[in-house]
């Protein structure tokens, strides 16, 4: 069969150009629209199918055996599911969906196949038990349209990033291979692994096409892997389907129709001033929405959360229009005129959420630099109400004066025992976020929902109700627990942070962040370490702790992700002192850098980069220190931990706190009080003041080697650009040594011939006389290059200032040293 003729030269050149790497196109932009009940249902099933490693999808009916609200005419898209499930209400109605997002491989539950290798710390609990928990919900009023769409978009964003970041799956290539060096090029991979690598490339490119760059991908992945996020996207499922604020009963009679989930919780019920039937004679927990949330809280210990609400142009409280805002406790009439014991932290968190949310403007105009219009206590800015979810979630476990019990008769009744709580369950800082919509009767008010453009920037062109509340949700998830992260060594970025779906056994962290550096001499022994602090506001003190892995192994307190307690640290240093024979020996074994202080990216004084920046917004605060590693020799393996103490000012309380109580929330005490310990339902909260990063392993190589990262998971172009093959670098070093040797020999020869004779002449003086004669007949070259202003001419253009540039590296800024007391 004859071969087709080759294409003409012009077409060949075009084909060749198409094969050349092209710069990525600008991110695609999608306009947000509301999701109705059926679309939310389909989205949740899609998440369960596509991201099954991270998502547990269930209903309150399946998990807690609660009835459905509604009739056969409600939520008809669920009919097949009703028939498949065997519970106490198979006659139709709307299910209350619950989504749990976590990483069960990195943090395996007790019944998992990965649990055998899970780390159990000295107190006897695992990473799974100690995961910080966040609760997000929306649509307690069924006509609140904004919140459910926000939560669906937030889930999809986090899950897509975490799934992509988990690729390629390192464990498949690293199993049983302690000496695996992924920096070698090219990586030899099986066909299955090549497919894995290609999938990793493609999903990263797709995320970049949506404006989700590597730093955001890694940040979102960290949130998924290091937290447990429980989401009820539509609390009042029946009301949302019917587009009515209240939750009607199965018979939809008048009494059932006025049940209000928003004030259906057993807090401050003796001061019922809202006239809702829910609070009459212990009839709280009348709605399935409130019972769903109650059962979830009984199974978890949330440290923080958000409930999204929507006000409308005609919504008023006490003849006053309800403003958009971020509101916090108190909202109970019993505490009018008083501040909450945790108000200092509540205000700081709420201001951060407000600032990162930004101001909504008309479509296409973007957002201003302003925050949400209002931040403050519910009592001061909305109105006091009995039965608010936010007050109940915050104080139900410690405010015995205002917590009650419920014994409702609606919806088949609900046991009074389910509203009796221990001292651990209800201590969550739960904020109320109010957005504004033009109408509560339809889904047409989408002009201010925003787009995906500049999604992570509060003043970007796409800012709107959905985009700003996505950011607000992400910031609350980030702030639930502090963390510290090593960023780089000697200007080399460490490209992996927390890797999702990776089993974190006691010693595998030594392979996840590995840098190889040349052995240092006393003259050039310093290595620069950069790190940052997140999940907090004020860095009271931070430093680098470093020493040989063999010395840090004593006692087994330092591993991949567990946080040693103060007691464990005391035991470790006692053991180390005994093993090394005295305090001075400890100093030569495990050292700390000088402590520094500063602020994090969530602090109100941190600058924001431009909207189209690939760096994190707000900017990360980057700390740097030079470590002297000259005492370590080739073959040594060094562990480097960044350590931080944060937000100690949260222990402060206002002057007008009722009974002068100290902070009562889990989120404050977990980072300020080492004696704080709560355990229930297989969950644990242990207070501490010091937070440790995932360790960086520094391997000391040959003195002539170069600095490189060994823990790169892929030969992808984005990662290869900083990589230089060790053997090639060694050859280049030999060439440079040869060059310098020849140069110095040449100089010695020149100096020998230029030595001065006894008559005062030398070779150079004779040559200068010759040049004088030649210059007499030439133009004075210096005159041609003199600067017109009398300067030094061209040399002026190359003067270097001594000012150190700040705010350029890594999207952050360097912190000035401050004295730490």
C-alpha positions in Angstrom: 0.0 0.0 0.0 1.6 3.3 -1.0 2.5 5.7 1.7 0.7 9.1 1.7 2.9 12.1 0.6 4.4 14.1 3.4 2.6 17.4 4.3 3.9 20.6 2.7 6.7 22.4 4.5 4.4 25.1 5.9 2.1 22.5 7.4 5.1 20.7 8.9 6.3 23.9 10.6 2.8 24.4 12.0 2.7 20.9 13.3 6.1 21.3 14.9 5.0 24.5 16.6 2.0 22.8 18.0 4.2 20.2 19.6 6.3 22.8 21.4 5.2 23.5 25.0 2.8 26.4 25.1 2.1 28.7 28.1 -1.1 27.7 29.9 -4.2 29.5 28.7 -6.0 31.9 31.1 -8.2 30.1 33.6 -11.7 29.3 32.5 -14.5 31.1 34.3 -17.8 29.7 35.4 -20.7 31.7 36.7 -22.3 30.3 39.9 -25.9 29.4 39.9 -28.2 28.0 42.6 -28.6 24.3 43.1 -32.1 23.0 43.6 -32.9 20.0 45.7 -32.6 17.5 42.9 -29.3 18.9 41.7 -27.9 18.7 45.3 -29.0 15.1 45.5 -27.2 14.3 42.3 -24.1 16.1 43.3 -23.8 14.3 46.6 -24.1 10.9 44.8 -21.4 12.1 42.3 -19.1 12.9 45.2 -19.7 9.6 46.8 -18.9 7.8 43.5 -15.9 9.9 42.4 -14.2 10.6 45.7 -15.2 7.5 47.7 -11.8 7.5 49.4 -12.7 10.8 51.2 -16.5 10.9 51.3 -18.9 9.1 53.6 -22.4 9.9 52.5 -25.4 9.0 54.6 -28.7 10.3 55.9 -30.1 11.0 59.3 -32.7 8.4 58.5 -30.2 5.7 57.8 -27.7 6.6 60.6 -30.0 7.7 63.4 -33.3 6.1 62.4 -35.1 9.5 62.2 -38.3 9.8 60.2 -38.5 11.9 57.0 -40.4 15.1 56.9 -42.9 15.3 54.0 -45.1 13.1 52.0 -44.8 11.0 48.8 -45.1 14.1 46.8 -41.9 15.6 48.3 -38.4 14.9 47.0 -39.7 12.3 44.4 -36.1 11.8 43.1 -35.4 9.9 46.3 -38.2 7.3 45.9 -35.9 4.5 44.7 -33.6 5.1 47.6 -36.5 4.9 50.0 -37.5 1.5 48.6 -33.9 0.2 49.0 -33.5 1.3 52.6 -35.3 -0.4 55.5 -36.1 2.2 58.1 -39.1 3.6 60.0 -40.3 5.8 57.2 -40.5 4.3 53.7 -43.5 6.4 52.7 -41.7 9.2 51.0 -40.6 12.6 52.2 -37.2 14.2 52.1 -34.0 12.7 53.6 -31.6 14.8 55.6 -28.2 14.2 53.9 -25.0 14.1 55.9 -21.5 14.3 54.3 -18.3 13.4 56.2 -15.0 14.4 54.6 -11.8 12.9 56.0 -8.8 10.9 55.0 -9.3 7.3 56.4 -6.0 6.1 55.0 -3.8 8.8 56.5 -6.0 8.7 59.7 -7.4 5.2 59.8 -10.4 4.4 62.0 -10.1 1.4 64.4 -11.7 -1.1 62.0 -9.5 -0.1 59.0 -6.9 -2.3 57.4 -4.5 0.6 57.9 -5.2 0.8 61.6 -2.5 -1.8 62.5 0.2 0.6 61.5 -1.4 3.7 62.9 0.5 5.7 65.5 -0.7 5.5 69.1 0.9 8.2 71.2 1.8 8.0 74.9 -1.8 8.9 75.9 -3.1 5.9 74.0 -5.1 7.6 71.2 -4.6 7.7 67.5 -4.6 10.4 64.7 -8.1 9.3 63.8 -9.4 10.0 67.3 -7.5 13.3 67.6 -8.6 14.9 64.3 -10.0 18.3 64.8 -13.7 18.5 63.7 -15.6 21.2 61.9 -19.4 21.4 61.3 -20.9 23.3 58.4 -24.6 23.6 57.6 -27.1 25.7 55.8 -30.8 26.2 55.1 -32.3 25.9 58.6 -34.8 28.0 56.9 -35.8 26.2 53.8 -35.8 29.4 51.6 -32.2 30.2 52.4 -30.8 29.5 48.9 -27.2 30.7 49.2 -25.8 28.4 51.8 -26.5 25.0 50.2 -24.9 26.0 47.0 -21.9 27.4 48.9 -21.4 24.0 50.7 -21.7 22.0 47.5 -19.1 24.1 45.7 -16.8 24.1 48.7 -16.9 20.3 48.9 -16.2 19.8 45.2 -13.3 22.2 45.4 -11.6 20.5 48.3 -12.3 17.0 47.1 -11.0 17.6 43.6 -7.8 19.1 44.9 -7.2 16.4 47.5 -7.8 13.6 45.0 -5.4 15.2 42.5 -2.7 15.8 45.1 -2.9 12.2 46.2 -1.6 11.3 42.7 0.8 9.7 41.9 0.3 7.2 44.7 3.8 7.1 46.2 3.3 4.0 48.2 3.0 1.8 45.1 6.6 2.8 44.1 8.1 3.1 47.6 6.8 -0.1 49.2 9.6 -2.0 50.9 12.2 0.3 49.4 13.8 2.5 52.0 16.5 3.6 49.6 14.1 4.8 46.9 15.3 8.1 45.5 12.6 9.6 43.4 14.8 12.5 42.3 16.7 10.2 39.9 15.8 10.9 36.3 14.0 9.3 34.6 11.9 7.3 37.0 11.5 3.7 36.0 7.8 2.9 36.3 5.5 0.1 35.4 2.7 0.6 32.9 0.2 1.1 35.8 2.4 3.7 37.4 2.9 5.5 34.1 -0.9 5.8 33.9 -0.9 7.1 37.5 1.7 9.7 36.6 -0.2 10.8 33.5 -3.4 11.1 35.5 -1.5 13.3 38.0 -0.3 15.6 35.2 -3.7 15.9 33.7 -5.6 16.7 36.8 -3.0 19.3 37.8 -3.3 20.9 34.4 -7.1 20.9 34.7 -6.9 22.5 38.2 -4.6 25.2 36.8 -7.1 25.8 34.0 -9.6 26.7 36.7 -7.2 29.0 38.5 -6.3 26.5 41.2 -2.5 26.6 41.3 -0.1 24.3 43.1 0.0 26.2 46.4 -3.8 26.2 46.6 -4.0 22.6 45.6 -1.7 21.6 48.4 -3.5 23.9 50.9 -6.9 22.4 50.1 -5.5 18.9 50.3 -4.1 19.6 53.8 -7.5 20.7 55.0 -9.1 17.4 53.8 -6.3 15.2 55.2 -5.8 16.8 58.6 -9.4 17.6 59.6 -12.8 15.9 59.8 -15.4 18.0 58.1 -19.1 17.2 58.7 -21.5 18.9 56.4 -25.3 19.0 56.3 -25.8 21.0 53.1 -29.6 21.3 53.5 -30.6 21.0 57.2 -34.3 21.7 56.4 -34.6 19.4 53.5 -38.4 19.6 53.2 -38.5 23.3 53.5 -35.8 23.7 50.8 -37.7 21.4 48.4 -40.9 23.4 49.0 -39.1 26.7 49.1 -40.6 27.6 52.4 -38.8 28.7 55.6 -40.5 26.2 58.0 -40.5 22.4 58.1 -43.9 21.0 57.6 -44.9 17.6 59.0 -46.1 14.5 57.2 -49.7 15.8 57.3 -48.7 19.4 56.6 -51.3 20.7 59.1 -51.2 24.2 60.6 -49.3 23.3 63.8 -46.6 21.4 61.9 -46.3 24.1 59.3 -45.0 26.7 61.7 -42.2 24.5 63.2 -39.0 26.6 62.9 -35.7 24.7 62.9 -33.9 27.9 63.5 -35.0 28.2 67.1 -35.6 24.5 67.9 -32.7 23.8 70.3 -32.9 23.4 74.1 -31.0 26.6 75.1 -32.4 29.6 76.9 -35.9 28.1 76.5 -37.1 29.6 79.8 -36.8 33.0 78.2 -38.9 32.2 75.1 -39.6 35.5 73.5 -40.1 34.5 69.9 -43.5 32.8 70.2 -42.5 29.7 68.3 -44.4 26.5 69.0 -41.1 24.7 69.2 -40.4 26.2 72.6 -43.8 25.8 74.2 -43.8 23.3 77.1 -40.6 21.5 76.1 -41.6 21.1 72.4 -38.1 21.9 71.2 -36.5 19.4 68.9 -39.8 19.3 67.0 -38.2 19.4 63.6 -36.2 16.6 61.8 -33.7 19.3 60.9 -32.9 20.1 64.6 -32.9 16.4 65.5 -30.4 15.6 62.7 -28.0 18.3 64.0 -28.5 17.2 67.6 -27.6 13.5 66.7 -24.5 14.6 64.8 -23.3 16.7 67.7 -23.8 13.8 70.1 -21.5 11.7 67.9 -18.7 14.3 67.6 -16.8 17.0 69.4 -16.7 20.0 67.1 -14.3 22.8 67.8 -15.8 25.2 65.3 -18.6 25.6 62.7 -20.7 27.8 60.5 -24.4 28.0 59.9 -25.3 29.9 56.7 -28.4 32.0 56.6 -30.0 34.3 54.1 -31.9 37.5 54.8 -34.1 39.2 52.2 -34.7 42.8 51.3 -37.9 42.8 53.4 -36.5 40.9 56.4 -36.6 42.8 59.7 -35.9 42.2 63.3 -37.6 44.6 65.7 -38.4 46.9 62.7 -34.7 46.9 61.7 -33.4 45.4 58.5 -31.1 42.4 58.9 -27.6 43.2 57.7 -25.2 40.9 56.0 -22.6 39.9 58.5 -20.6 37.4 60.5 -22.2 37.0 64.0 -21.1 35.2 67.1 -22.4 34.4 70.6 -24.2 35.6 72.6 -27.6 35.5 70.9 -29.5 34.5 74.1 -31.7 36.9 76.0 -30.2 35.6 79.3 -26.9 37.2 78.4 -28.0 40.6 77.0 -25.3 43.1 78.0 -22.7 40.4 78.6 -19.8 39.1 76.6 -19.1 35.5 76.0 -16.1 34.0 77.9 -14.4 33.3 74.5 -15.3 36.7 72.9 -11.6 37.6 72.2 -11.1 34.6 69.9 -14.7 34.8 68.5 -14.1 38.3 67.3 -10.7 37.6 65.8 -11.9 34.6 63.9 -15.1 36.4 62.7 -13.1 39.4 61.5 -10.8 37.0 59.6 -13.8 35.3 58.0 -15.3 38.6 57.2 -12.1 40.0 55.6 -11.4 36.9 53.5 -15.0 36.9 52.4 -14.9 40.5 51.1 -17.5 42.8 49.8 -20.1 41.8 47.1 -20.6 44.2 44.3 -22.5 44.1 41.0 -21.6 41.4 38.6 -18.5 42.2 36.6 -17.3 44.9 39.1 -15.6 42.5 41.4 -15.4 43.0 45.1 -14.1 45.9 47.1 -11.4 45.6 49.7 -14.1 46.0 52.4 -15.2 43.1 54.5 -18.7 41.8 55.4 -20.6 44.9 56.5 -21.1 43.7 60.1 -19.1 41.6 62.6 -20.2 41.2 66.2 -22.4 39.5 68.8 -25.9 38.3 67.7 -27.5 40.1 70.7 -26.1 43.4 69.7 -26.6 43.3 66.0 -29.6 40.9 65.3 -31.8 40.1 68.2 -32.0 37.8 71.2 -33.9 34.5 70.7 -34.5 31.4 72.7 -33.5 28.1 71.1 -30.7 29.4 68.8 -28.5 26.7 67.4 -25.3 28.8 67.8 -25.7 29.4 71.5 -26.7 25.8 72.1 -23.6 24.5 70.2 -21.3 26.8 72.2 -22.6 26.5 75.7 -24.9 23.5 76.0 -22.3 21.5 77.9 -21.2 24.0 80.5 -24.1 26.5 81.0 -26.4 24.5 83.2 -28.5 27.5 84.1 -29.8 27.8 80.5 -29.8 24.4 79.0 -33.0 22.4 79.0 -34.5 19.2 77.8 -37.0 18.5 75.0 -39.9 16.0 74.8 -41.7 16.9 71.6 -44.8 15.1 70.2 -44.4 16.1 66.6 -42.9 13.8 64.0 -43.4 10.7 66.1 -41.9 12.2 69.2 -38.2 12.3 70.4 -36.7 10.9 73.6 -35.9 13.4 76.3 -32.6 11.5 76.9 -31.3 12.8 73.6 -31.1 16.3 74.9 -29.1 15.5 78.0 -25.4 16.3 77.4 -22.1 15.7 79.1 -19.3 18.2 79.7 -17.6 17.6 76.3 -20.3 17.6 73.6 -21.3 21.3 73.2 -18.3 23.6 73.3 -18.0 24.6 69.7 -17.5 28.2 68.5 -20.3 28.4 66.0 -20.7 31.5 63.9 -23.8 32.7 62.0 -23.1 34.0 58.5 -25.9 36.1 57.1 -26.1 36.9 53.3 -28.6 39.0 51.6 -30.9 38.0 48.7 -33.4 40.1 46.8 -36.2 37.5 47.0 -37.1 34.4 49.0 -39.7 33.1 46.5 -37.6 32.0 43.6 -34.1 31.1 42.4 -33.8 34.0 39.9 -31.7 36.4 42.0 -28.3 35.1 40.7 -26.7 38.4 39.6 -24.6 38.6 42.8 -23.6 35.0 43.2 -20.2 35.6 41.6 -17.9 33.5 39.4 -14.9 31.3 39.7 -12.6 34.2 38.5 -10.0 35.1 41.2 -11.8 32.7 43.5 -9.3 32.9 46.3 -9.1 36.7 46.3 -11.7 38.8 48.2 -11.4 41.7 45.8 -11.3 39.8 42.5 -13.5 40.4 39.6 -15.6 37.3 40.3 -16.5 38.0 44.0 -20.0 37.3 44.9 -22.2 35.5 47.5 -21.0 32.0 46.6 -17.3 32.7 46.0 -16.9 34.8 49.2 -18.7 32.2 51.4 -16.5 29.4 49.8 -13.4 31.3 51.0 -15.1 31.9 54.4 -15.7 28.2 54.8 -12.2 27.3 53.9 -10.7 29.8 56.4 -12.9 28.4 59.2 -11.7 24.9 58.3 -8.1 26.1 58.3 -8.4 27.9 61.6 -9.8 24.9 63.6 -6.2 23.8 64.5 -2.7 25.4 64.3 0.0 23.8 62.1 3.6 24.5 61.2 5.1 23.7 57.8 8.7 23.6 56.6 8.8 25.4 53.2 12.4 25.0 51.9 16.1 24.7 52.3 18.6 27.1 50.8 16.0 28.6 48.5 14.8 25.1 47.2 11.1 24.7 47.7 9.9 21.5 49.2 7.2 20.5 46.7 5.1 18.1 48.8 3.2 19.2 51.9 0.6 16.7 53.3 0.0 13.9 50.9 -3.6 12.6 50.9 -4.4 8.9 51.0 -0.9 8.0 52.2 -0.5 5.7 55.2 1.4 7.6 57.9 3.2 5.0 59.9 5.8 5.7 62.5 8.8 6.2 60.2 7.5 6.8 56.7 7.6 10.6 57.3 11.4 10.3 56.9 10.7 9.7 53.2 8.0 12.2 52.5 10.1 15.4 52.9 13.8 14.7 52.2 16.5 17.1 51.1 20.1 16.1 50.3 22.8 18.7 50.9 26.6 18.6 50.6 28.6 18.1 53.8 29.4 21.5 55.2 32.7 22.9 56.5 33.2 25.3 59.3 33.6 28.1 56.8 30.3 27.5 54.9 28.3 25.4 57.4 25.1 27.4 57.4 21.9 26.2 55.8 18.9 28.4 55.5 15.5 26.9 56.6 12.2 28.5 55.7 8.9 27.7 57.4 5.5 29.1 58.0 2.7 28.8 60.6 -1.0 28.3 59.8 -4.4 27.7 61.4 -3.8 30.6 63.8 -3.3 34.4 64.0 -0.5 35.4 66.3 2.8 33.5 66.5 4.0 34.0 70.1 7.1 32.0 69.5 8.5 29.8 66.8 11.9 28.1 66.2 13.6 25.2 64.5 14.5 22.1 66.5 17.1 19.8 64.8 19.2 16.8 65.5 20.1 13.4 64.3 17.2 11.0 63.8 18.9 8.5 65.9 18.8 10.9 68.9 15.2 12.0 68.3 14.1 8.3 68.2 14.5 8.1 72.0 11.1 7.4 73.5 9.3 7.4 70.1 7.6 10.8 70.7 8.6 12.3 67.3 7.0 10.8 64.3 5.0 11.8 61.2 2.0 13.7 62.5 1.4 13.1 66.3 1.9 16.2 68.5 3.9 15.4 71.6 2.4 16.8 74.8 4.3 18.8 77.4 4.6 15.7 79.6 6.0 13.7 76.7 8.6 16.4 75.9 9.7 16.5 79.5 10.1 12.7 79.5 12.0 12.9 76.2 14.5 15.5 77.4 15.0 13.6 80.7 15.8 10.5 78.7 18.1 12.3 76.4 20.0 13.9 79.3 20.5 10.5 80.8 21.6 9.0 77.5 24.0 11.8 76.7 25.3 12.4 80.2 24.3 15.9 81.0 22.7 19.1 79.8 25.7 20.2 77.8 25.6 17.0 75.8 22.0 17.6 75.0 22.9 21.0 73.5 25.4 19.3 71.2 22.8 16.7 70.2 19.4 18.4 69.8 19.4 22.2 69.2 16.9 24.9 68.9 17.3 28.1 66.8 16.6 31.5 68.4 12.8 31.9 68.9 11.0 34.5 66.7 7.5 35.9 66.8 5.1 37.4 64.3 1.7 37.0 62.7 0.1 34.5 60.2 -1.8 34.9 56.9 -5.1 35.3 58.8 -4.0 38.3 60.9 -5.7 41.5 59.9 -2.3 43.2 59.3 -1.1 40.8 56.6 -0.9 42.1 53.1 -2.9 40.7 50.1 -1.1 39.9 46.8 -2.7 40.9 43.4 -5.9 39.1 42.5 -4.2 37.0 39.7 -1.2 36.0 41.9 -0.3 32.3 42.1 0.7 32.8 45.7 -1.6 32.2 48.6 -4.1 34.9 49.5 -3.7 36.2 52.2 0.1 36.0 52.0 1.9 33.4 54.1 4.2 34.7 56.8 7.6 33.1 56.1 10.2 32.7 58.8 13.8 32.0 58.0 16.9 31.0 60.0 20.5 29.9 59.3 21.5 26.7 60.9 25.1 25.6 61.4 25.3 22.0 60.2 29.1 21.8 60.0 29.1 19.3 62.9 27.3 16.7 60.8 29.2 14.5 58.4 28.5 12.6 55.2 25.9 9.9 55.8 24.2 11.6 58.7 20.4 11.8 58.6 19.1 15.0 60.4 15.5 15.6 61.5 14.3 19.2 61.3 11.1 20.3 63.1 9.5 23.7 63.0 7.8 24.4 66.3 5.4 27.2 67.2 3.3 28.5 70.1 0.3 30.6 68.9 -2.7 32.6 70.0 -1.9 32.7 73.7 -3.8 36.0 73.8 -7.0 34.0 73.4 -6.9 33.3 77.1 -7.9 36.9 77.6 -11.5 37.6 78.7 -13.6 40.7 78.6 -14.5 42.6 81.8 -18.2 42.0 81.4 -18.2 38.2 81.2 -21.0 36.7 83.3 -19.5 35.2 86.5 -16.0 36.0 85.2 -15.7 32.6 83.5 -12.5 31.7 81.6 -12.8 30.6 78.0 -14.9 27.5 77.7 -14.6 26.5 74.1 -12.6 23.6 72.7 -11.0 25.7 70.0 -9.4 28.1 72.6 -8.4 25.6 75.2 -7.0 23.1 72.7 -4.2 25.6 71.8 -3.7 27.4 75.2 -4.3 24.9 78.0 -2.2 21.7 78.2 -4.5 20.4 81.0 -7.5 20.4 78.7 -8.6 16.9 77.8 -12.0 15.6 76.6 -12.9 12.2 75.2 -16.1 10.8 74.0 -17.5 8.7 71.2 -14.1 7.7 70.0 -13.0 11.3 69.6 -10.3 13.1 71.7 -9.3 16.8 72.2 -6.0 17.2 74.0 -4.9 20.7 74.9 -1.3 21.8 74.1 0.7 25.0 73.6 3.4 23.8 71.2 2.8 22.6 67.7 5.3 20.6 65.6 5.6 20.4 61.8 5.9 17.3 59.8 9.7 16.7 60.0 12.1 17.5 57.2 14.9 15.0 56.8 18.2 16.4 55.7 20.7 13.8 54.4 24.3 14.9 54.4 26.0 14.0 51.1 29.4 14.2 49.5 31.1 17.6 50.0 31.1 18.1 46.2 27.4 17.3 45.8 24.6 19.8 45.3 21.4 20.5 47.2 18.4 18.6 45.8 15.1 17.2 46.9 14.9 13.5 47.1 11.2 13.1 47.9 9.8 14.2 44.6 6.9 11.9 43.6 6.9 12.6 39.8 9.2 13.5 36.9 6.6 16.1 35.9 8.0 19.2 34.3 6.8 21.4 37.1 9.0 19.4 39.5 12.0 18.8 37.3 12.9 22.4 36.7 14.8 22.6 40.0 16.4 19.2 39.7 20.0 18.7 38.7 21.3 15.1 38.3 23.9 14.4 41.0 26.4 12.7 38.6 26.2 15.6 36.1 26.6 18.1 38.9 29.7 16.3 40.1 31.3 16.3 36.6 30.5 20.0 36.4 32.2 20.6 39.7 35.3 18.8 38.5 35.4 21.0 35.4 35.2 24.1 37.5 38.0 22.9 39.8 40.2 22.3 36.7 39.4 25.8 35.4 40.3 27.4 38.7 43.5 25.4 38.9 44.6 26.6 35.4 43.6 30.2 36.3 45.8 30.2 39.4 48.8 28.7 37.7 48.5 31.3 34.9 48.5 34.1 37.5 51.6 32.7 39.2 53.4 32.7 35.8 52.3 36.3 35.1 53.5 37.5 38.5 56.9 35.8 37.9 57.4 37.7 34.7 56.1 41.0 36.1 58.6 41.0 39.0 60.7 44.2 39.3 64.3 44.2 38.2 67.2 45.9 40.0 67.0 48.9 37.7 63.3 49.5 38.5 61.9 48.1 35.3 59.7 45.1 34.7 57.7 43.6 31.8 54.6 45.6 32.7 56.4 49.0 32.9 57.8 48.4 29.4 54.4 47.5 28.1 52.9 50.7 29.7 55.4 52.9 27.8 54.4 51.3 24.6 50.7 51.9 25.3 51.4 55.6 26.0 52.8 56.0 22.6 49.8 54.3 21.1 47.3 56.4 23.0 48.8 59.6 21.7 47.2 58.8 18.3 43.8 57.6 19.5 40.7 59.1 20.9 40.4 59.1 24.6 37.9 56.3 25.1 37.0 57.4 28.6 35.5 60.6 27.3 33.0 58.7 25.1 31.6 56.9 28.1 31.5 59.7 30.6 28.0 60.3 32.0 26.4 63.6 30.9 25.7 64.4 34.6 29.3 63.8 35.6 28.8 60.3 36.9 30.8 57.1 36.2 29.1 56.4 32.8 28.0 52.9 32.1 29.4 51.7 35.4 26.6 53.7 37.0 24.0 51.3 35.6 25.4 48.3 37.5 25.5 49.7 41.0 23.8 47.4 43.5 22.0 48.7 46.5 22.3 47.1 49.9 18.6 47.1 50.6 17.1 43.7 51.3 13.9 43.1 49.4 11.0 41.8 51.4 7.7 40.3 50.4 9.0 38.7 47.3 9.7 35.1 48.2 7.0 32.5 48.3 4.2 35.0 48.2 5.0 35.9 51.8 7.2 38.3 53.8 10.0 37.8 56.3 9.2 38.4 59.9 11.3 40.8 61.9 13.0 39.3 64.9 11.2 40.2 68.1 12.1 39.5 71.7 10.0 36.6 73.1 9.3 36.4 76.8 
